[in-house]
Amino acid sequence: MNIPGPEPRTDDGVGAIAAAGGLHNYQRWLHAEYGPVVRFQLPGAETAVSVADPVLLEATAHINERPERLFDFLAPLFEAGNLQVLPADEHTPLRRLLLSVLAGRPSHERHFARFTELTTALADRWAERAGQEPVALQKDLTTLTLRMICAYALGGDAEDPDAVIAAFEEVLTAYLGRLYEAPAPDAGEEGAKRAEAALAHLRATVDRIVAAHESGGTDRSDLIGALVEAGERPARIRDTVMMSLLAAHHTTGVAVSWTLHLLGSHPEVADRVADELDRVLGDRPAPEYADLRRLTYLGMVFKESMRLYPPGPYGARETTEAIALGTYEIPAGATVFYPFWAVHMNPDYWPEPERFVPERFTPQEVARRPRLAYIPFGIGPRSCEGAGLAVIEAQLVLAVLLKRFRFRPVPGHDVTPIERFVLWAQDDIRMTVSPRR
């Protein structure tokens, strides 16, 4: 396997990843240094190959296995088997069921009014603070999108969304480090206790909602109903609901946050979005479901934001047989690493990749690029089942907020992307909010 890459290190690559500021940055450096296919050390993987060329990625798009060791950090969330690494024969029917719920337009439309109500409530709270203290976008928007996924998947709201978010953060902080960091000596026992308590809180919250659903409450959950009807056991229902909460509230909330961050730094683009919203919505403060199709420039802005800041910065698969990638052969049992951020910054397909240019997503420009040049939701049979729902939520939230407000960066506040299961901003994204009119 004569693939270029850095010289092996005795620490299994941990030091190189840390020196780069995280795996997301390390991948970008690797591909800038060694080209589109790179061999590298990844703790938990005997053989790891990262691929940042969308044409070569096509040869891997069919793979339906994930490397188990890389997803061990999520295992404590689950009691009926780690959903992230289920074997293909178990994963495929579960994926089909999830898609039947999460990707269905009738289900999106049925919940759209509730989504609008929740978003408007946040906008009202921000209006009271306009021109005063800055807002912390990630904190407020992940709370909002957790409320939205609760309304959609659970048939009701979480009793205390802030406590649920804090519990998720506690669990992820405790276990994410196991990917390629040794835990701090003084964090072991105390950190484990906090993580256990947080996990117990999450499970109890979900159990209460499932019990309310089974008792015939007025708020019905499409997701839980489908899982019950399919004959899934209680532990698998709980695991699936928790994974849906985790995936949806982090990714959608940070995607909207990054979009507002970019618009705050590009007022000419923000003005064009506002003009489109005024033209399509008139005096209405929020869109109807059908309006989203007409907000074409807003859609391009959101796609360009996810290109520059993909919520999930990377993914991984495991080969079950040898595959050819151009002139290279990847052996069976290797970890194929998908560096989404590096793919999105590949200058061969994205000229001046660091620039924020929504016009990259006109139909004509999209047609010129390979299919896998833009992969914010992953690729193949393990791609995100909730992608359609996430886009609907994000476009609605952006439309409501940008119809009412202008967003400006807080002077002196640095926004630094870090790796926290998603592409998170260190110290949040703080912006000043002011009414448009």
Disulfide bonds with the S-S distance in Angstrom:
none
